[in-house]
Amino acid sequence: MRSAVIAKVKDEELVKARRRQIVDAAVAVFLDKSYHNATVGDVAQRVGISQGAMYTYVRSKDDILYMICAEAVEAHNEAVQQAIAPHTDPVARLRAAIHAFVVSIHATRDSTLVVYREAHDLEPRSIKALLAKAGAFIATFETLLVEARCCKSPDSRVMLANIVTYLPTVIANRAWYWRSRVSRDKIIAETSAFILRGLGLEKT
């Protein structure tokens, strides 16, 4: 299994703050140049530090892409867990989870786009670790779908969970279209309603 991203700097708060800058800069650089064509130096330049200084916070370009991908999945999971926590009714929990995930995708659409464009270039150990995180997130929706009685069989549970967790990514993959044409609230409302209708939880 992939080990944690190791920093040479011992100040945890400084590492956290600097990595925030690195991730934000890398998202912009990778979207502009692609992961394959970008260098650690490109990211360092955008952050405003030397390439040597970059290597005190990450070990490689793979570390940077892994941080982007892992952070995106973790952000979605945290949003869903917070959304379902107040609810006990299974349908209400599923509704809350779907809405929270759609909102999270919109909030992280640039990093989500990097995940879908570039994650295949991660090293095998990083891909394995990322798939484990994504699998756990999808499994959360499998459970919610079963509890809300939206599944007729184990196979449909897996299929529906994958569909439900994939459809909102259209927001990120089509961001070039939405930005100038559709408001944030409408994107979120329409996407959530579309998924709920497909599950039979919303009237057409």
Secondary structure as UniProt FT lines:
FT   HELIX           12..33
FT   TURN            35..37
FT   HELIX           40..47
FT   HELIX           51..54
FT   TURN            55..57
FT   HELIX           61..84
FT   TURN            85..86
FT   HELIX           90..107
FT   HELIX           109..118
FT   HELIX           119..121
FT   HELIX           124..147
FT   TURN            148..149
FT   HELIX           154..166
FT   HELIX           167..169
FT   HELIX           170..173
FT   HELIX           175..178
FT   TURN            179..181
FT   HELIX           184..198
FT   TURN            199..200
//
